[in-house]
Amino acid sequence: MIRVAGWLERAEDALYAIAGIMLAAVSLVILIHAAFAFFTDLNELGAATATLHLLEEVLLALMAVELLYTVIVSLRTRSLSPEPFLVVGLVAAIRRILAVSVEAAELVEGDPDQFRLAIIEIGMLIVGVMILVFSIWILRRCRPAPNPCAVDDAAPQSEVSDESCTSTP
């Protein structure tokens, strides 16, 4: 039974590694595509629109990179932390705010009802961003302090004082 659990853990690690490689590749493809599209958009649509499109693509790549970070942390610690997912949600909301802002700018002279709906969506997204930021702040604030006496393979032993880690009766 224990051998089966070991095999399953190795399979899980392999799947996480494959997912991580795919996320890294997707991020790289998005960034390369964004660079080429930027120069095409610059000639066809102008600097302002090209820059907004580039920013949207870079934010999409950052979302993939944040998910990659989550995979890496999961492989290292064998636990799942909510903070990277909140950051992905935060970046996604900001990306959507940018997209709706561009749409709303085009609706100013058009349909007033559509413009009003776009402004409401932006307002709701801003509330969502504030909730996500508050959640991240709470998570970071409530994170337990690291134990300086805990054995950490990455930290040199000279950083931890033996005297501070001995308990005296």
Legacy VTK file of the C-alpha trace (Angstrom):
# vtk DataFile Version 3.0
C-alpha trace
ASCII
DATASET POLYDATA
POINTS 169 float
0.000 0.000 0.000
2.843 2.381 0.856
4.515 1.655 -2.491
1.301 2.596 -4.313
1.179 5.899 -2.425
4.783 6.569 -3.452
3.963 5.872 -7.098
0.951 8.141 -6.909
3.065 10.920 -5.386
5.595 10.571 -8.210
2.762 10.625 -10.747
1.386 13.772 -9.122
4.836 15.387 -9.260
5.182 14.427 -12.932
1.778 15.905 -13.759
2.625 19.115 -11.906
5.924 19.285 -13.787
4.190 18.802 -17.138
1.620 21.471 -16.238
4.439 23.810 -15.199
6.325 23.285 -18.457
3.139 23.925 -20.422
2.394 27.107 -18.445
5.946 28.347 -19.046
5.596 27.630 -22.760
2.206 29.356 -22.926
3.623 32.416 -21.155
6.520 32.585 -23.578
4.240 32.209 -26.623
1.929 34.936 -25.319
4.830 37.344 -24.819
6.326 36.631 -28.247
2.916 37.030 -29.884
2.348 40.263 -27.949
5.622 41.711 -29.202
4.880 40.927 -32.845
1.250 42.056 -32.536
2.357 45.313 -30.941
4.378 46.341 -33.985
1.576 45.286 -36.335
-1.013 47.169 -34.269
1.278 50.178 -34.043
1.184 50.592 -37.813
-2.500 49.735 -38.232
-4.258 51.051 -35.103
-1.963 53.685 -33.622
0.175 53.916 -30.516
-2.595 54.165 -27.904
-4.546 51.104 -29.052
-1.384 49.099 -29.693
-0.135 49.876 -26.199
-3.433 48.804 -24.610
-3.396 45.544 -26.560
0.214 44.940 -25.499
-0.674 45.607 -21.867
-3.592 43.154 -22.026
-1.336 40.461 -23.488
1.396 41.056 -20.898
-1.180 40.814 -18.097
-2.421 37.538 -19.593
1.162 36.235 -19.580
1.521 37.353 -15.944
-1.574 35.348 -15.062
-0.001 32.248 -16.595
3.280 32.950 -14.778
1.433 33.309 -11.470
-0.227 29.952 -12.071
3.234 28.540 -12.846
4.429 29.928 -9.513
1.519 28.144 -7.837
2.588 24.872 -9.447
6.178 25.393 -8.281
5.080 26.157 -4.715
2.802 23.113 -4.736
5.694 20.899 -5.837
8.043 22.285 -3.191
5.744 22.437 -0.193
3.179 19.777 -1.035
0.478 22.262 -0.085
-1.786 24.657 -1.900
-1.784 28.331 -0.962
-4.732 30.603 -1.798
-2.623 33.743 -2.344
-1.406 32.969 -5.893
-4.994 32.351 -6.985
-6.046 35.685 -5.505
-3.229 37.371 -7.437
-4.398 35.699 -10.656
-7.924 36.973 -9.959
-6.534 40.438 -9.281
-4.611 40.518 -12.553
-7.645 39.171 -14.433
-9.878 41.879 -12.958
-7.391 44.606 -13.854
-7.113 43.188 -17.356
-10.903 43.266 -17.705
-11.039 46.858 -16.380
-8.651 47.862 -19.146
-10.703 46.080 -21.802
-14.024 47.562 -20.625
-12.440 51.017 -20.394
-11.460 50.835 -24.049
-14.966 49.663 -24.961
-16.550 52.413 -22.853
-14.421 55.064 -24.539
-15.891 53.977 -27.861
-19.448 54.013 -26.419
-19.296 57.595 -25.135
-20.708 58.944 -28.381
-22.785 55.831 -29.085
-25.480 54.095 -27.080
-25.879 55.701 -23.604
-27.384 52.510 -22.122
-24.379 50.433 -23.196
-22.050 53.100 -21.822
-23.893 53.040 -18.487
-23.591 49.235 -18.343
-19.855 49.482 -19.070
-19.404 51.990 -16.250
-21.355 49.731 -13.869
-19.143 46.798 -14.872
-16.018 48.855 -14.218
-17.396 49.831 -10.808
-18.137 46.209 -9.927
-14.668 45.176 -11.082
-13.111 47.875 -8.900
-15.060 46.544 -5.904
-13.764 43.064 -6.778
-10.197 44.376 -6.976
-10.571 46.001 -3.568
-11.880 42.733 -2.080
-9.005 40.764 -3.620
-6.411 43.253 -2.383
-7.941 43.167 1.103
-7.926 39.348 1.038
-4.252 39.258 0.050
-3.456 41.784 2.774
-5.288 39.678 5.381
-3.505 36.505 4.262
-0.099 38.157 4.472
-0.866 39.705 7.826
-2.133 36.469 9.341
0.733 34.376 7.998
2.563 32.740 10.889
6.014 34.087 11.625
8.828 31.774 10.540
10.433 29.768 13.292
14.125 30.752 13.442
14.944 27.467 15.168
13.393 25.299 12.475
15.839 23.397 10.336
15.838 24.822 6.812
18.006 23.153 4.193
18.226 26.359 2.166
19.453 28.578 5.009
23.077 28.424 6.119
23.450 27.119 9.655
25.393 30.225 10.681
22.205 32.305 10.419
20.578 30.567 13.376
22.056 31.127 16.777
22.201 27.992 18.886
21.747 30.051 22.040
18.411 31.516 20.907
17.025 28.063 20.100
17.819 26.323 23.350
15.100 26.281 25.899
16.007 27.047 29.458
13.860 25.796 32.311
LINES 1 170
169 0 1 2 3 4 5 6 7 8 9 10 11 12 13 14 15 16 17 18 19 20 21 22 23 24 25 26 27 28 29 30 31 32 33 34 35 36 37 38 39 40 41 42 43 44 45 46 47 48 49 50 51 52 53 54 55 56 57 58 59 60 61 62 63 64 65 66 67 68 69 70 71 72 73 74 75 76 77 78 79 80 81 82 83 84 85 86 87 88 89 90 91 92 93 94 95 96 97 98 99 100 101 102 103 104 105 106 107 108 109 110 111 112 113 114 115 116 117 118 119 120 121 122 123 124 125 126 127 128 129 130 131 132 133 134 135 136 137 138 139 140 141 142 143 144 145 146 147 148 149 150 151 152 153 154 155 156 157 158 159 160 161 162 163 164 165 166 167 168
